[in-house]
Amino acid sequence: MTDVFAWPSSWEAQRAADDKSFREQLAYLLARSPFYREKLAGADTSGGLDEIARLPFTEKHEVKATCTSDNPIGAHLCAPMSEVVRVYSTSGTTGAPSYIPLTASDLENWVTGSARSYAASGVAKGERVITTYNAGPFVAGAALDAFGRIGVNHIPVGTGSSERLLLAIEQLRPDAVVLTPSYAEYLLELRDLSASSVRRILVAGEPGGGEPAFRAKLERGWGARVTEAMGIGDIGPSLWGECEAQAGMHLGAFGFVHAEVVDPETGEARKLADGASGELVLTHLRHRAAPLLRFRTRDHVEVWTSPCACGRTTPRVRCLGRTDDMVIVRGVNVFPSAVREVVSAFAPRVSGRVLVRPTAAGVKQEPPLPVAIELAEQGTADPALAAAIRGRLRDVLVVQTDVELVPWGSLQRSDYKSTLVER
Ligand SMILES: [Zn+2]
């Protein structure tokens, strides 16, 4: 069992080890995967990680197109099903579910990577941790196993009853709670939690937990420190986890996954360096059941590689949003979570909930972009407030909007993920 608290002494050393793993992974794909034999036909696979950008991407729909009744996993399956010890499903928010098979070593690596990511937050053996994911069929289940690996007192509560969760917080006095940022926000509407036992809020499942104003609202409301984690079903859960320095999420799945950032439009690779941003592209390094090469995650991230105060050496990211949620207005990319961040500054006059309502089908929109903004509980629809928000959105995000102030309680609450765009 790998020590989940050991991080690489230097990123260069890790990168050299990853290069070796990557070459072995490519040979494995070529030997076992009909999907990759076809995809890589004619490609020069001898260049190692330094030349990974010369190899083709893998898109989720390509893999799904190879599913048959004989092989419902897809033609990237490399291991016999007799060696598979677990099959997860993706939640299928953008279509029918995909099946994610894991061998015993795949599962072990998932749990190890997730444990590193969550341990970075500071949660430690002996602490009480309440988790709220109804993970059953989903890859988050492996992330929950990570809490056992760290050695915390794990109290799975699940979602479905906020009253039961609040009672557990009151009676069992946890040190930390694991939930989506949306749910962390919603619970504050139900109860004043600033005096609760909770010292750490570990958010994951959707972007937003790292946006300064939104994070400050959660930290104030809970009287606790907020750190994020992030993964993607097809590659692994909780691949990234933020440390107590709160300076972005460290790659906890180092050694198992290689990360790149590319231009979302052209696919051109960008250098991993402080301030770089683009779409995250991930490659398995030591996966056995159904490894993926240069998988396009549709997550847009900002990157840092400079030393972190915590001493961990792996790159860090902050997720800006999902491609699926992004709209483009006159050439400017607008993420709804960024709209929410700007609007949050108008609290306490607004609740902080927003809904972007595109008028045209597809990503490209003509200005003004309609945005519904929920008022605070006692708030009134003051035209001056709407104008001020419109002005701030224009200044900060360079987008013309049509702001509609809607009454408190009219936008959706969720114990899982929020809908920020109406399609
Ligand atoms: Zn750190």
Residues whose N, C-alpha, C, O or C-beta is under 5 A from the ligand:
A	BS01	ZN	C243 A245 C308 A309 C310 R312
